[in-house]
Amino acid sequence: MSHREVLLALSGLLMAMFVAMLSSTVVSTALPRIVADLGGSEAGYTWVVTASLLTMTATTPIWGKFADLFSKKALTQLALLIYVAGSVIAGLADGIGVLIVARLIQGIGMGGLSALVQIVIASMITARDRGKYFGYLGAVFAVATVSGPLLGGLLVDATALGDALPGYMSGAAWRWCFYVGVPFAVIAFAVLQKTLHLPTVKRDVSIDYVGATLITAGVSVLLVWVSLGGSQFDWGSALSIGMLVGGLALLALFVWAETRVREPIIPLHLFKDRTTSLAVFASVMVGVAMFAGTVFLVQYFQLSRGMSPTKAGLMTLFLVCGVLVSSVVSGRIIAAKGKWKRFLIFGSVLLVAGAVLLSTITATTPIIVVGLYMSILGIGVGCLNQNLVLAVQNNAAQKDIGSASSLAAFMRTMGGAIGVSALGTALGHKVAASISGAAHSDPEVGRAMMDMDTHQIPDVTTLGDVLRPVYEHAYGSGVAQVFLFSVPFAVLAFVAVLFIKEVPLRETIERDDELADLQRAAAAPDDGGDAAAPEKDDRTEAGAAQDPSGVKVG
């Protein structure tokens, strides 16, 4: 495809990615208000975040495998439709349970979009040039992350919008946070319909239903165990041990099943490549630190620093600007020089530094200092995120590009989902313990706490002079502890990156061995169809041209 054709198709893909990112970030600043309005607890807060991560994580490898078997364009559009359905239900939610179900549906669509956009780009652009286009993805990520929290804060504070809602929804302006992404999804659907024209490989399709069921069930059980452990049941209880063993057993069965099917959800031969294995492991560790920064810092600014949702959204600019600058700059330098490992090492060092620095914040740390620490973390995440995917794609065969790309995204969101669940549980316990300690040591605080639930997230602006400092201190120290717990994961990411072998970025879509197969197939004499014919591209539009190498191009 020419540069112009790529940019036209990329416009729709970037819009789809913007929708996926916006659905997460636009509600981040609104969540404290949403959960308070719906009568949720810290566990409910965590589950609203975890629900979308759960289905996004569990379905990402399934979307990736489908991309190797079916039309990538149709799958991307289907993911957009699922996202819209989840958004509409979330906006109508009248309880925390309905909201969690809606987020589960949203997560399915988000999993498709996050995986398919990178897969489609890998099908259009060579690995050598892909870095700068991934830089565009980084820019979209940054814009969505910047505009999302800010837009969410503005919508929550827009009382006129809330009053315009009918019936039981009246006064809840936060509901617009779920509707705001719908127009973008519709536009993305139309743009992709007009501009995206990819070859579809005709071959026998064999869907791994058993593998899809096992990986979804295994991941879900483990995430539920991590989310509810220590609050709904003791870690050492029979239920806890049963969920842990059951989840691991389901994943073990999944691995066994993948060795018995023709088209596995995750081809296990991908792990034979050292770069792929280490990049996937590093993605898990990065996911923990990244999601901790985007989820819990919003709580810090609203509950520990007393900021409005709008101001809390503005504070995320420090984190996002770091991601924007580092992703765009590193992508362009990689495309020009062809060297990528140095950016992974640099990013992992800053990831560790940012997590360590943020573990020292308190309710009184100067805002500019907190912003500086956030920028360091953001630069690290920007250097790591897309470049780890690039490393995996560079070593993968084109026939496995969907599975390989989704594998890296799957492991990153898996790490993020488990990290948010576990760290959210730790934050809840830390906050409850801190508040209970203050109530026991100060009789005045104890009397004020008589009718309050220490596990429920309050609206700190409504607390009196006695309780507000207690809650601000509790959430300040609690969020700092969250980042302290994330430091070992960042260190493991750094170690994994050190051992990754740098492979030169290829300047063709296919690997050398695939090109050789295509050239042999093109040179083979036509025997009337008696010999096995190679797979061929079936364009949805007529007039596919033939280039000198025998590969059909746009």
C-alpha positions as CSV (number, residue, x, y, z in Angstrom):
1,M,0.0,0.0,0.0
2,S,1.2,3.5,-0.8
3,H,1.8,6.0,2.1
4,R,-1.4,7.8,1.2
5,E,-3.4,4.6,1.3
6,V,-1.9,3.6,4.6
7,L,-2.7,7.0,6.1
8,L,-6.3,6.8,5.0
9,A,-6.8,3.4,6.5
10,L,-4.8,4.4,9.6
11,S,-7.2,7.3,10.3
12,G,-10.0,4.8,10.9
13,L,-7.7,2.5,13.0
14,L,-6.6,5.4,15.1
15,M,-10.2,6.4,15.7
16,A,-11.0,2.9,16.8
17,M,-8.0,2.9,19.2
18,F,-9.1,6.3,20.5
19,V,-12.5,4.8,21.3
20,A,-10.9,1.9,23.2
21,M,-8.6,4.1,25.2
22,L,-11.3,6.8,25.9
23,S,-13.6,4.2,27.4
24,S,-11.1,3.5,30.1
25,T,-9.8,7.0,30.7
26,V,-13.0,9.0,30.5
27,V,-14.5,7.2,33.6
28,S,-11.3,7.3,35.6
29,T,-11.9,10.7,37.2
30,A,-15.6,10.0,37.5
31,L,-15.3,6.6,39.2
32,P,-15.2,7.9,42.8
33,R,-18.4,9.9,42.2
34,I,-20.1,7.0,40.2
35,V,-19.4,4.4,42.9
36,A,-20.5,6.8,45.6
37,D,-23.8,7.5,43.8
38,L,-24.5,3.8,43.3
39,G,-23.6,3.0,46.9
40,G,-20.5,0.9,46.0
41,S,-17.5,0.1,48.2
42,E,-13.8,-0.1,47.5
43,A,-14.3,-3.6,46.2
44,G,-17.0,-2.3,43.9
45,Y,-14.7,0.5,42.7
46,T,-12.0,-2.1,41.9
47,W,-14.5,-4.3,40.1
48,V,-15.8,-1.6,37.9
49,V,-12.2,-1.2,36.7
50,T,-11.4,-4.9,36.8
51,A,-14.5,-6.0,34.9
52,S,-13.5,-4.5,31.6
53,L,-9.9,-5.6,32.1
54,L,-11.1,-9.1,32.8
55,T,-13.0,-9.6,29.5
56,M,-10.5,-7.5,27.6
57,T,-7.7,-9.8,28.8
58,A,-9.6,-13.1,28.3
59,T,-10.8,-12.2,24.8
60,T,-7.7,-10.6,23.4
61,P,-5.9,-13.8,22.3
62,I,-9.2,-15.0,20.8
63,W,-9.6,-11.8,18.7
64,G,-6.0,-12.2,17.7
65,K,-6.5,-15.8,16.5
66,F,-9.7,-14.9,14.7
67,A,-7.7,-12.2,12.8
68,D,-5.5,-15.0,11.4
69,L,-8.6,-16.8,10.2
70,F,-11.2,-14.2,9.2
71,S,-11.6,-10.7,7.8
72,K,-9.6,-8.3,10.0
73,K,-11.9,-5.4,8.8
74,A,-15.1,-7.2,9.8
75,L,-13.7,-8.2,13.2
76,T,-12.7,-4.6,13.9
77,Q,-16.1,-3.3,13.1
78,L,-17.7,-6.1,15.2
79,A,-15.6,-5.0,18.2
80,L,-16.8,-1.4,17.7
81,L,-20.5,-2.6,17.8
82,I,-19.9,-4.6,21.0
83,Y,-18.2,-1.6,22.6
84,V,-21.2,0.6,21.7
85,A,-23.7,-1.9,23.3
86,G,-21.7,-2.0,26.5
87,S,-21.5,1.8,26.7
88,V,-25.3,2.2,26.3
89,I,-26.0,-0.3,29.1
90,A,-23.4,1.3,31.4
91,G,-25.1,4.7,30.9
92,L,-28.4,3.2,32.0
93,A,-27.1,1.4,35.0
94,D,-29.2,1.8,38.2
95,G,-26.8,-0.2,40.4
96,I,-23.2,-1.2,40.8
97,G,-24.0,-4.7,39.6
98,V,-25.5,-3.6,36.3
99,L,-22.5,-1.2,35.8
100,I,-20.1,-4.1,36.3
101,V,-22.0,-6.3,33.7
102,A,-21.9,-3.4,31.2
103,R,-18.2,-3.0,31.8
104,L,-17.7,-6.7,31.1
105,I,-19.4,-6.2,27.7
106,Q,-17.3,-3.1,27.0
107,G,-14.2,-5.1,27.8
108,I,-14.9,-7.6,25.0
109,G,-15.1,-4.8,22.5
110,M,-12.0,-3.1,23.9
111,G,-10.1,-6.4,23.7
112,G,-10.8,-6.6,20.0
113,L,-9.9,-3.1,19.3
114,S,-6.6,-3.1,21.3
115,A,-5.5,-6.3,19.5
116,L,-6.8,-5.8,16.0
117,V,-5.5,-2.2,15.4
118,Q,-1.9,-3.4,15.9
119,I,-2.5,-6.5,13.8
120,V,-3.9,-4.6,10.9
121,I,-1.0,-2.2,11.0
122,A,1.4,-5.1,11.0
123,S,-0.4,-6.4,7.9
124,M,0.1,-3.1,6.0
125,I,3.5,-1.9,7.1
126,T,7.0,-3.4,7.4
127,A,8.6,-3.8,10.8
128,R,11.3,-1.3,9.9
129,D,8.7,1.4,9.2
130,R,6.2,0.3,11.8
131,G,7.9,2.2,14.6
132,K,6.8,5.7,13.4
133,Y,3.3,4.4,12.9
134,F,3.3,3.0,16.3
135,G,4.4,6.5,17.3
136,Y,1.0,7.7,16.0
137,L,-0.6,5.0,18.2
138,G,1.3,6.4,21.1
139,A,0.1,9.9,20.3
140,V,-3.5,8.7,20.1
141,F,-3.0,6.9,23.4
142,A,-1.7,10.2,24.9
143,V,-4.5,12.3,23.5
144,A,-7.2,9.8,24.8
145,T,-5.5,9.6,28.1
146,V,-5.3,13.4,28.4
147,S,-8.7,14.2,27.0
148,G,-10.4,11.3,28.7
149,P,-9.9,12.2,32.4
150,L,-10.4,15.9,31.7
151,L,-13.5,15.3,29.7
152,G,-14.8,12.9,32.3
153,G,-14.2,15.5,35.0
154,L,-16.0,18.2,33.1
155,L,-19.0,15.9,32.5
156,V,-19.2,14.9,36.1
157,D,-19.2,18.5,37.2
158,A,-21.7,19.6,34.5
159,T,-24.9,19.6,36.7
160,A,-27.0,20.9,33.8
161,L,-26.3,17.7,31.8
162,G,-27.3,15.7,34.8
163,D,-30.5,17.6,35.3
164,A,-31.4,17.0,31.6
165,L,-31.5,13.2,32.1
166,P,-34.9,11.7,32.7
167,G,-36.3,9.6,35.6
168,Y,-33.9,7.9,38.0
169,M,-30.9,9.1,36.0
170,S,-31.6,12.8,36.7
171,G,-28.7,14.5,38.4
172,A,-26.2,11.9,37.5
173,A,-24.1,13.7,34.9
174,W,-21.5,11.0,35.0
175,R,-23.7,8.9,32.8
176,W,-22.5,11.0,29.8
177,C,-19.0,9.6,30.4
178,F,-20.3,6.3,28.9
179,Y,-22.1,7.9,26.0
180,V,-19.3,10.2,24.9
181,G,-17.4,7.5,23.0
182,V,-20.4,6.3,21.0
183,P,-20.1,9.0,18.2
184,F,-16.4,8.2,17.8
185,A,-17.2,4.5,17.4
186,V,-19.8,5.2,14.7
187,I,-17.4,7.5,12.8
188,A,-14.6,4.9,13.1
189,F,-17.0,2.2,11.8
190,A,-17.8,4.3,8.7
191,V,-14.2,5.3,8.0
192,L,-13.0,1.7,8.2
193,Q,-15.8,0.6,5.8
194,K,-14.6,3.1,3.2
195,T,-10.8,3.0,3.6
196,L,-9.7,-0.3,4.9
197,H,-9.2,-3.0,2.2
198,L,-7.0,-5.9,3.2
199,P,-6.5,-9.2,1.5
200,T,-8.3,-12.2,3.2
201,V,-6.4,-15.5,3.0
202,K,-8.7,-18.3,2.0
203,R,-8.0,-21.5,3.9
204,D,-9.9,-24.1,5.9
205,V,-11.0,-22.6,9.2
206,S,-10.8,-24.6,12.4
207,I,-11.9,-22.7,15.5
208,D,-10.5,-23.8,18.9
209,Y,-13.7,-23.6,21.0
210,V,-12.2,-25.7,23.8
211,G,-9.1,-23.5,24.1
212,A,-11.2,-20.3,24.0
213,T,-13.4,-21.6,26.8
214,L,-10.5,-22.8,29.0
215,I,-8.5,-19.6,28.7
216,T,-11.5,-17.4,29.4
217,A,-12.6,-19.5,32.4
218,G,-9.0,-19.8,33.8
219,V,-8.2,-16.1,33.6
220,S,-11.6,-15.1,35.0
221,V,-11.4,-17.4,38.0
222,L,-7.9,-16.1,38.9
223,L,-9.0,-12.5,38.5
224,V,-12.0,-13.1,40.7
225,W,-9.8,-14.8,43.3
226,V,-7.3,-11.9,43.3
227,S,-10.1,-9.3,43.5
228,L,-12.1,-10.8,46.4
229,G,-9.4,-12.5,48.4
230,G,-8.8,-11.0,51.8
231,S,-12.1,-9.1,51.7
232,Q,-14.9,-11.5,50.8
233,F,-13.0,-14.6,52.1
234,D,-9.7,-15.3,53.8
235,W,-6.6,-16.0,51.7
236,G,-6.1,-19.3,53.4
237,S,-9.7,-20.4,53.3
238,A,-10.9,-23.5,51.4
239,L,-12.7,-21.3,48.9
240,S,-9.6,-19.3,48.2
241,I,-7.4,-22.3,47.7
242,G,-10.0,-23.9,45.5
243,M,-10.2,-20.9,43.3
244,L,-6.5,-20.7,43.0
245,V,-6.1,-24.4,42.2
246,G,-9.1,-24.3,39.9
247,G,-7.8,-21.4,37.9
248,L,-4.4,-22.8,37.5
249,A,-5.8,-26.2,36.5
250,L,-8.0,-24.6,33.8
251,L,-4.9,-22.8,32.4
252,A,-2.9,-26.0,32.5
253,L,-5.7,-27.7,30.6
254,F,-5.6,-24.9,28.1
255,V,-1.9,-25.4,27.5
256,W,-2.5,-29.1,27.0
257,A,-5.4,-28.5,24.7
258,E,-3.4,-26.1,22.5
259,T,-1.0,-29.0,21.7
260,R,-3.9,-31.0,20.3
261,V,-5.6,-28.7,17.9
262,R,-4.8,-27.5,14.4
263,E,-5.4,-23.8,15.0
264,P,-4.6,-23.1,18.6
265,I,-5.7,-19.8,20.2
266,I,-2.1,-19.2,21.3
267,P,0.4,-21.1,19.1
268,L,2.9,-22.5,21.7
269,H,5.7,-22.5,19.1
270,L,5.9,-18.7,19.5
271,F,7.5,-19.2,22.9
272,K,10.5,-21.0,21.3
273,D,11.7,-17.6,20.3
274,R,13.7,-16.0,23.2
275,T,12.8,-12.4,22.2
276,T,9.1,-13.2,22.1
277,S,9.1,-15.0,25.5
278,L,11.0,-12.3,27.3
279,A,9.0,-9.5,25.6
280,V,5.8,-11.2,26.7
281,F,7.0,-11.6,30.2
282,A,8.1,-7.9,30.4
283,S,4.7,-6.9,29.1
284,V,3.1,-8.5,32.1
285,M,5.3,-6.6,34.5
286,V,4.8,-3.3,32.6
287,G,1.0,-3.8,32.8
288,V,1.1,-3.9,36.6
289,A,3.0,-0.6,36.9
290,M,1.1,1.1,34.1
291,F,-2.4,0.4,35.3
292,A,-1.4,1.2,38.9
293,G,-0.4,4.7,37.7
294,T,-3.5,5.3,35.6
295,V,-6.1,4.0,38.1
296,F,-4.9,4.8,41.6
297,L,-3.4,8.2,41.0
298,V,-6.9,9.5,40.2
299,Q,-8.0,8.4,43.6
300,Y,-5.0,10.0,45.2
301,F,-5.8,13.4,43.7
302,Q,-9.5,13.3,44.5
303,L,-9.5,11.6,47.9
304,S,-6.2,12.6,49.3
305,R,-5.7,16.1,47.8
306,G,-9.4,17.1,47.7
307,M,-9.4,17.9,44.0
308,S,-12.5,18.0,41.8
309,P,-12.8,15.4,39.0
310,T,-11.8,18.1,36.5
311,K,-8.6,19.1,38.3
312,A,-7.8,15.5,38.9
313,G,-8.1,14.9,35.1
314,L,-5.8,17.8,34.4
315,M,-3.2,16.3,36.8
316,T,-2.9,13.2,34.5
317,L,-1.3,15.5,31.9
318,F,2.1,14.9,33.7
319,L,1.8,11.2,33.1
320,V,0.4,11.4,29.6
321,C,2.8,13.9,28.2
322,G,5.6,11.6,29.2
323,V,4.0,8.7,27.3
324,L,3.3,11.0,24.3
325,V,6.8,12.3,23.9
326,S,8.6,9.1,24.5
327,S,6.4,6.9,22.3
328,V,6.5,9.3,19.3
329,V,10.2,10.1,19.6
330,S,11.3,6.5,20.2
331,G,9.2,5.3,17.3
332,R,10.7,7.8,14.8
333,I,14.3,7.1,15.9
334,I,13.7,3.3,15.7
335,A,12.3,3.7,12.1
336,A,15.3,5.8,11.1
337,K,18.1,3.7,12.8
338,G,16.5,0.3,13.1
339,K,17.7,-0.1,16.7
340,W,15.1,-0.7,19.4
341,K,16.6,-2.5,22.4
342,R,18.2,0.6,23.8
343,F,14.7,2.2,24.2
344,L,13.4,-0.8,26.1
345,I,16.3,-0.6,28.5
346,F,15.9,3.1,28.9
347,G,12.2,2.8,29.5
348,S,12.5,0.0,32.0
349,V,15.0,2.0,34.0
350,L,12.6,5.0,34.2
351,L,9.7,2.6,35.0
352,V,11.6,1.5,38.1
353,A,12.6,5.0,39.0
354,G,9.0,6.3,38.6
355,A,7.5,3.6,40.7
356,V,10.1,4.1,43.5
357,L,9.6,7.9,43.5
358,L,5.8,7.6,43.6
359,S,6.0,5.2,46.6
360,T,7.2,8.2,48.6
361,I,4.3,10.5,48.1
362,T,2.0,11.6,50.9
363,A,-1.0,13.8,51.3
364,T,1.3,16.9,51.6
365,T,3.8,16.2,48.9
366,P,4.1,19.3,46.6
367,I,1.9,18.8,43.5
368,I,4.8,19.8,41.1
369,V,6.9,17.0,42.7
370,V,4.2,14.4,42.2
371,G,3.8,15.6,38.6
372,L,7.6,15.2,38.0
373,Y,7.4,11.6,39.3
374,M,4.4,10.9,37.1
375,S,6.3,12.2,34.0
376,I,9.2,9.9,34.7
377,L,6.8,6.9,34.9
378,G,5.1,8.0,31.7
379,I,8.3,8.3,29.7
380,G,9.2,4.8,30.8
381,V,5.8,3.4,29.8
382,G,5.9,5.2,26.4
383,C,9.3,3.6,25.6
384,L,8.1,0.1,26.5
385,N,4.5,-0.3,25.5
386,Q,4.5,-0.3,21.7
387,N,8.2,-1.3,21.3
388,L,7.7,-4.6,23.1
389,V,4.9,-5.4,20.6
390,L,7.2,-4.4,17.8
391,A,9.9,-6.8,19.0
392,V,7.3,-9.6,19.1
393,Q,5.9,-8.8,15.6
394,N,9.4,-8.6,14.1
395,N,10.1,-12.2,14.9
396,A,6.7,-13.6,14.1
397,A,5.6,-15.2,10.8
398,Q,2.9,-13.2,8.9
399,K,0.5,-16.2,9.3
400,D,0.9,-15.9,13.1
401,I,0.9,-12.1,13.3
402,G,-2.5,-11.9,14.8
403,S,-1.8,-14.5,17.5
404,A,1.7,-13.0,18.3
405,S,0.4,-9.4,18.5
406,S,-2.5,-10.3,20.7
407,L,-0.3,-12.4,22.9
408,A,1.8,-9.3,23.9
409,A,-1.4,-7.2,24.5
410,F,-3.0,-10.1,26.3
411,M,-0.1,-10.5,28.8
412,R,0.1,-6.8,29.4
413,T,-3.6,-6.5,30.2
414,M,-3.4,-9.7,32.2
415,G,-0.7,-8.2,34.3
416,G,-2.7,-5.0,34.6
417,A,-5.9,-6.7,35.6
418,I,-4.3,-8.8,38.2
419,G,-2.3,-5.9,39.4
420,V,-5.3,-3.6,39.7
421,S,-7.2,-6.2,41.5
422,A,-4.5,-7.1,44.0
423,L,-3.3,-3.5,44.5
424,G,-6.9,-2.3,44.9
425,T,-7.4,-4.9,47.6
426,A,-4.2,-3.8,49.3
427,L,-5.3,-0.2,49.1
428,G,-8.7,-1.0,50.6
429,H,-7.1,-2.8,53.6
430,K,-4.5,0.0,54.1
431,V,-7.1,2.7,54.1
432,A,-9.5,0.8,56.4
433,A,-6.6,0.0,58.8
434,S,-5.5,3.6,58.8
435,I,-9.0,5.0,59.5
436,S,-9.7,2.4,62.2
437,G,-6.4,3.2,63.9
438,A,-7.3,6.9,63.9
439,A,-10.7,6.2,65.3
440,H,-9.2,4.2,68.2
441,S,-6.5,6.7,69.0
442,D,-8.7,9.8,68.8
443,P,-12.1,9.7,70.6
444,E,-13.5,12.6,68.5
445,V,-12.7,10.7,65.3
446,G,-14.2,7.6,66.8
447,R,-17.5,9.3,67.5
448,A,-17.6,10.8,64.0
449,M,-17.0,7.3,62.5
450,M,-19.9,5.7,64.4
451,D,-22.2,5.7,61.3
452,M,-19.6,5.3,58.6
453,D,-18.2,2.2,56.8
454,T,-14.4,2.3,56.5
455,H,-14.6,0.2,53.3
456,Q,-16.9,2.6,51.5
457,I,-15.4,5.3,49.3
458,P,-16.6,8.7,50.6
459,D,-17.1,12.1,48.9
460,V,-14.3,13.9,50.8
461,T,-15.9,17.3,50.0
462,T,-18.8,16.4,52.3
463,L,-16.7,15.3,55.3
464,G,-16.3,17.6,58.2
465,D,-13.0,19.0,59.6
466,V,-12.6,16.0,61.9
467,L,-12.8,13.2,59.3
468,R,-11.5,14.8,56.2
469,P,-7.8,14.9,57.3
470,V,-8.1,11.3,58.4
471,Y,-9.3,10.1,55.0
472,E,-6.8,12.3,53.1
473,H,-3.9,10.8,55.1
474,A,-5.3,7.3,54.6
475,Y,-5.5,7.5,50.9
476,G,-2.2,9.4,50.5
477,S,-0.3,6.7,52.4
478,G,-2.4,3.9,50.7
479,V,-1.6,5.0,47.1
480,A,2.1,5.3,48.0
481,Q,2.0,1.7,49.2
482,V,0.4,0.6,46.0
483,F,3.4,2.0,44.1
484,L,5.8,0.4,46.6
485,F,4.2,-3.0,45.8
486,S,4.6,-2.4,42.1
487,V,8.4,-1.7,42.3
488,P,9.4,-5.4,42.2
489,F,7.3,-5.9,39.0
490,A,9.1,-3.0,37.3
491,V,12.5,-4.5,38.3
492,L,11.5,-7.8,36.8
493,A,10.6,-6.0,33.5
494,F,14.1,-4.4,33.5
495,V,15.8,-7.8,34.0
496,A,13.7,-9.4,31.2
497,V,14.5,-6.5,28.8
498,L,18.3,-6.9,29.5
499,F,18.2,-10.5,28.2
500,I,16.2,-9.8,25.0
501,K,18.2,-10.4,21.9
502,E,18.0,-7.5,19.4
503,V,17.0,-8.8,15.9
504,P,17.3,-6.3,13.0
505,L,13.9,-5.0,11.9
506,R,12.9,-6.6,8.7
507,E,12.0,-4.4,5.7
508,T,9.3,-6.7,4.3
509,I,5.9,-7.7,5.5
510,E,6.8,-11.4,5.4
511,R,9.8,-13.1,6.9
512,D,12.6,-14.3,4.6
513,D,11.5,-17.9,4.9
514,E,7.9,-16.9,3.9
515,L,9.2,-14.9,1.0
516,A,11.2,-17.9,-0.2
517,D,8.1,-20.0,0.0
518,L,6.0,-17.5,-2.0
519,Q,8.7,-17.2,-4.7
520,R,8.9,-21.0,-5.0
521,A,5.1,-21.2,-5.3
522,A,5.1,-18.4,-8.0
523,A,7.9,-20.2,-9.9
524,A,6.3,-23.7,-9.8
525,P,4.7,-24.8,-13.1
526,D,0.9,-25.0,-13.3
527,D,0.0,-28.7,-13.3
528,G,-3.7,-28.2,-13.7
529,G,-4.4,-28.2,-10.0
530,D,-3.1,-31.8,-9.2
531,A,-0.5,-30.4,-6.8
532,A,-1.3,-28.6,-3.6
533,A,-1.9,-25.0,-4.4
534,P,-0.5,-22.3,-2.1
535,E,-2.8,-20.1,-0.1
536,K,-3.9,-17.1,-2.1
537,D,-5.3,-13.7,-1.3
538,D,-9.0,-13.1,-2.0
539,R,-9.6,-9.4,-2.2
540,T,-13.0,-8.0,-1.5
541,E,-12.5,-5.6,-4.3
542,A,-11.5,-6.5,-7.8
543,G,-8.3,-5.4,-9.5
544,A,-5.7,-6.6,-7.0
545,A,-2.3,-6.0,-8.7
546,Q,0.6,-8.5,-8.9
547,D,4.0,-7.2,-7.9
548,P,7.3,-8.7,-9.3
549,S,7.8,-11.0,-6.3
550,G,4.5,-12.7,-6.9
551,V,2.8,-11.2,-3.8
552,K,-0.6,-9.6,-4.3
553,V,-0.6,-6.1,-3.0
554,G,-3.2,-3.3,-2.6
